[in-house]
Amino acid sequence: MSSNKHPIIGVPTNIITGFLGVGKTSTILNLMANKPKDERWAILVNEFGEIGIDGSLMQGQHTTNPQGAEQQIFVREVPGGCMCCAAGLPMQIALNQLLSEAKPDRLLIEPTGLGHPKEVLQILSSEHYRQVLTLQKNITLVDARKLSDSRYTEHETFNQQIAIADTVVGNKLDLYSEGDSDNLKAYVAKMARPNTKVIFAKHSMIPFNEFEGNTTIHEHPPHHHHHHSRDKPLASEMPMPESGVLKAINSGEGFHSVGWRFSPNKIFDRQKLILQLVELNVERMKAVFITTDGIFGYNLTPDGLAEVELDDSFESRIELISDTVDDTIEAKILTCIQEQ
């Protein structure tokens, strides 16, 4: 895996999965904030859309610690849909590069909420990675309130995420109504493997010891080769056009994504932007914007809009996921650009 004389062997590895907007990225950010100072961590994050937001959000918040020293955290994105597709090549290429660069003490993998978690697991447990990685607990986050929504309970990916879990985390506990926790326990008992643990968390705060210990999954599910052929590069890799705006769309698993990249000379009015973002009617939105007040990251779920100040970002980006497409959104976002 590396030209270094010391081979990469037995890197503790966790898969952190869950459906759209359940708090996977926030979980990783919380873990990063409490990483032992002497450890090097690698994070492989997969996004449904082509634009690529999570890498900017993670690197913008935790590239340095309060004393200014590097945190030794290495992030690589695989945008454009499930990273196990096309026979796993996007995932393997990104993972090999990440391991070679980081030589990590721990690897965290966040598949897209609409990906194929069993196939991600199969790649990681293949002979190619058997000596390189030590698969520790698979953590699946679930918002128990969604169990009343058939778009979740009838979705194969949602149920796969529970099926591969060593621990199911009922996240957003502070927002639950009476009976939600019991419903999740009953659903896990029905859908998960025997002895799957169920815990509950607020604000994606999960004790680190829940991630330690080897996974109990030993079987290797068959690979179904979800080939997604492409005749053009991903939008995250394309050169910026003269207009300074690049749009990308993607669809699959019953959802649509639409995203935009904006050249760094386009500065957004922060107050106008927030007013537009809170009005979005989407399943989830992530964004990084260069604004008149600085650089900010945004995360929108049905529970509301969250904003966090970032250290840096080389351009503005936004990605929306919804079950419908609203063609008016681009014009509304463009109205937020500050006149030069």
TIFI-202767 format. One record per residue (C-alpha): y, x, z; residue in one letter. Coordinates in steps of 0.5 Angstrom, whole numbers, plus 500, padded with zeros to 3 digits. Each point is the difference from the previous one (the first is absolute). Layout:
  py  px  pz code
   Y   X   Z    A
...
! end
This chain:
  py  px  pz code
 500 500 500    M
 505 506 501    S
 501 507 498    S
 501 502 507    N
 494 504 503    K
 499 495 505    H
 497 494 497    P
 502 493 502    I
 495 497 504    I
 499 494 504    G
 507 497 500    V
 500 494 505    P
 502 494 495    T
 502 493 502    N
 501 494 495    I
 505 496 502    I
 500 493 496    T
 502 493 500    G
 503 495 496    F
 508 499 498    L
 505 501 505    G
 495 501 506    V
 503 506 502    G
 496 506 497    K
 506 504 499    T
 503 499 506    S
 494 502 504    T
 500 507 496    I
 507 501 502    L
 499 499 507    N
 494 505 500    L
 504 505 496    M
 505 499 506    A
 495 502 505    N
 497 505 496    K
 498 507 504    P
 505 505 498    K
 495 505 498    D
 496 496 496    E
 501 499 492    R
 499 493 498    W
 498 497 493    A
 502 493 497    I
 497 497 494    L
 504 493 499    V
 498 496 494    N
 505 494 497    E
 498 494 496    F
 507 501 496    G
 502 506 496    E
 506 502 503    I
 498 503 506    G
 504 499 506    I
 495 502 506    D
 501 507 499    G
 508 500 501    S
 499 496 506    L
 496 504 503    M
 503 507 498    Q
 507 497 501    G
 498 498 508    Q
 496 506 502    H
 501 506 496    T
 503 504 506    T
 500 499 508    N
 506 499 504    P
 500 507 501    Q
 501 501 492    G
 493 504 500    A
 495 497 494    E
 495 495 502    Q
 494 503 496    Q
 499 493 497    I
 498 500 493    F
 500 493 496    V
 498 499 493    R
 500 493 496    E
 495 497 495    V
 504 494 497    P
 498 495 495    G
 495 496 503    G
 493 502 504    C
 499 507 500    M
 493 499 499    C
 501 498 493    C
 498 504 494    A
 494 502 503    A
 504 503 506    G
 504 505 496    L
 507 499 503    P
 497 500 507    M
 496 506 499    Q
 506 504 497    I
 505 498 505    A
 495 502 506    L
 498 506 497    N
 507 503 499    Q
 502 497 507    L
 495 503 503    L
 501 507 497    S
 507 500 501    E
 500 497 508    A
 493 503 502    K
 501 495 505    P
 497 499 507    D
 500 492 499    R
 500 496 494    L
 503 493 500    L
 498 495 494    I
 504 494 499    E
 497 496 494    P
 504 494 497    T
 500 493 503    G
 497 498 493    L
 495 506 499    G
 493 500 501    H
 498 503 506    P
 493 501 500    K
 500 504 493    E
 506 505 504    V
 495 501 505    L
 494 501 495    Q
 504 506 497    I
 502 503 507    L
 493 500 502    S
 497 503 493    S
 497 506 500    E
 506 504 497    H
 504 498 507    Y
 494 500 505    R
 501 507 502    Q
 508 500 500    V
 501 493 503    L
 498 497 507    T
 500 493 499    L
 503 497 507    Q
 501 493 502    K
 503 495 494    N
 505 496 503    I
 502 493 497    T
 506 497 502    L
 500 492 500    V
 506 495 501    D
 496 495 503    A
 505 494 498    R
 498 501 493    K
 493 498 501    L
 502 493 499    S
 502 502 493    D
 495 499 495    S
 503 506 495    R
 498 504 506    Y
 493 498 502    T
 498 498 493    E
 502 507 497    H
 494 505 500    E
 505 506 501    T
 502 497 507    F
 493 499 502    N
 498 507 498    Q
 505 503 504    Q
 497 496 506    I
 493 502 498    A
 501 508 500    I
 504 500 506    A
 497 503 507    D
 506 497 503    T
 504 494 498    V
 508 500 503    V
 503 493 501    G
 507 503 498    N
 506 496 502    K
 497 497 506    L
 507 499 503    D
 501 494 494    L
 493 497 501    Y
 500 493 502    S
 494 497 505    E
 493 501 497    G
 502 505 495    D
 497 506 504    S
 494 496 501    D
 499 498 492    N
 501 507 498    L
 494 502 505    K
 496 494 497    A
 501 502 493    Y
 499 508 501    V
 493 497 504    A
 498 496 493    K
 503 505 495    M
 499 507 503    A
 494 505 502    R
 497 499 507    P
 504 504 505    N
 506 500 496    T
 506 501 506    K
 506 495 500    V
 506 502 503    I
 507 498 500    F
 507 503 499    A
 507 499 500    K
 505 503 494    H
 494 505 498    S
 500 504 506    M
 492 502 501    I
 498 505 505    P
 497 506 496    F
 494 500 503    N
 498 494 496    E
 500 504 494    F
 495 506 503    E
 493 499 499    G
 495 500 494    N
 500 494 496    T
 493 496 501    T
 500 498 492    I
 495 505 497    H
 498 496 494    E
 503 501 493    H
 502 494 497    P
 499 500 492    P
 506 502 496    H
 502 494 495    H
 505 505 496    H
 506 495 500    H
 503 504 494    H
 508 499 499    H
 501 503 493    S
 507 502 499    R
 504 502 493    D
 506 503 504    K
 502 504 506    P
 501 496 507    L
 507 498 501    A
 501 505 506    S
 499 506 495    E
 504 498 494    M
 507 503 499    P
 506 496 501    M
 503 496 494    P
 507 501 499    E
 502 493 503    S
 498 503 507    G
 495 494 501    V
 492 500 499    L
 496 494 501    K
 492 499 501    A
 496 494 500    I
 492 500 503    N
 496 494 501    S
 493 499 503    G
 496 497 506    E
 504 494 499    G
 507 503 501    F
 505 503 496    H
 505 506 502    S
 506 502 497    V
 504 506 501    G
 506 504 498    W
 503 507 501    R
 507 502 500    F
 503 506 498    S
 503 504 506    P
 508 499 497    N
 499 492 502    K
 502 499 507    I
 499 493 503    F
 505 496 504    D
 496 500 506    R
 502 493 503    Q
 499 497 493    K
 493 503 499    L
 498 497 507    I
 503 493 498    L
 495 500 494    Q
 494 503 503    L
 500 495 506    V
 500 494 495    E
 494 503 496    L
 494 495 500    N
 494 505 499    V
 494 502 504    E
 503 507 501    R
 505 505 498    M
 501 507 501    K
 506 504 498    A
 504 506 501    V
 508 500 498    F
 505 505 500    I
 506 496 503    T
 507 500 501    T
 498 501 507    D
 495 505 499    G
 492 500 498    I
 496 494 503    F
 493 498 500    G
 498 492 499    Y
 494 496 502    N
 500 493 499    L
 494 495 502    T
 500 493 502    P
 502 502 507    D
 507 503 497    G
 503 506 498    L
 500 507 503    A
 505 505 499    E
 499 508 502    V
 505 506 498    E
 497 505 496    L
 501 508 500    D
 500 500 492    D
 497 497 494    S
 501 503 493    F
 501 493 497    E
 500 492 502    S
 494 496 499    R
 498 493 501    I
 493 497 499    E
 498 492 501    L
 493 497 501    I
 500 493 499    S
 495 494 497    D
 506 498 495    T
 505 504 496    V
 507 499 501    D
 504 502 494    D
 507 500 503    T
 499 505 506    I
 502 506 495    E
 507 497 499    A
 501 499 507    K
 498 507 502    I
 505 503 495    L
 506 496 503    T
 499 504 506    C
 502 507 496    I
 506 502 503    Q
 505 501 494    E
 502 507 498    Q
! end
